Amino acid sequence: MARLLRDPSKLHPSEWYTANRMQRATTESQKSRSECVIAESWRLVDEIEKTTQKTQSDVNKKLEQRREEIKFWKQELDNKLEQIVHETEILLTFKKRLERALEGCKEPLVIAQKCLLYRQRRVGIDLVHDEVEQELVKEAEILQGIIALLGRTLEQTNEQIRQNRSAKYNLEMDLKDKFTALTIDDYCASLTNDTPHIIYADNAMKLEGNFVSPEDWIDFSNINVEKADKQQNNSLALKALIDGILSQTANDMRKQCEMVNTAFRNRVREVKDAKHKLETLLAVVMDEVAAQEKNIAALKKAIADKEGPVKVAQTRLEARNHRPNVELCYDTVHSSLMSEVQEIAKNIQRQDALAQAQTELKALNHRQLSLEEEIKVKENTLYIDEVLCMQMRESVYINNY
């Protein structure tokens, strides 16, 4: 009976109580550990959330700062681009002024050269290296020097325009990159944790070899701005130089043009005065020629008038030489006839004044021809200087380009 009550396969009640206590203890221990893990997990989750939020907030702030930096440099580049474009446009107008000035020098130079060529047609004593020719040569030299100077300045201007456009290109390329970068960062700044279509990018953490440092990034734009500044300053200096050159060359051309014109007026006045004096001398010579011709005519008439008396006297002497014998007397009649013939012969011999008068008339005629030729020389000179040259020079006008 006792064996029936106590089966060896069954556990003692104390073991049952002990087993239950152990289950409770193990469960409580497991629960406690689980609660610790849960508490630690929540603490960790909270810590990660705060760290993530802080990190994301820091990134957002840095992204905003970066956007502001890009905006700042973009504005700097925009301002400098506007300035360099403005300076280039102004420089293009200065280039046109130089081109017009250069073109404006060509006609005065051609006219000066034509005047020198025309004046080679002067003849005789008038083919002289006078003040007009000296001033014309000087004018041609000045104009050639101005053309060379304007040509060099135009080349310098073209080079400066090229440099400006190069700086403009660099600014535009930098601005284009800044615009793209700002667009990307604006997009990045707009992203939130709830933004649709955000994705995992496994390759985003890779740093490629073309990354630059922030310092290099700043230096790149700063160099572009400094280059544009330099070209802008060069453009300003060049504009001042061009203004000075255009003003000075115009003054030099105008001054020399007036010097030439004054020399022409003085020379024309001198030639006209000389021509007038020659014409006065010609009138005197022509009057003297007329008087000498009258004198020669009178001398010839006087000689002709003596032919009758001398013939009468000589005929009488010839007849009385035939008186006979003692009648051939050297009487007072014969003596008077001899004296009359001698006197008339002597007077006729004195008419060598006719030959002298005729010689003088030839000299006067030669002088007349010489004066007439010299007057023609002066007329030719006046035609060249007053008609060909001075009228042609009336078209010369020196503009302030």
Beta strands, then each sheet from edge to edge (+ up, - down):
end
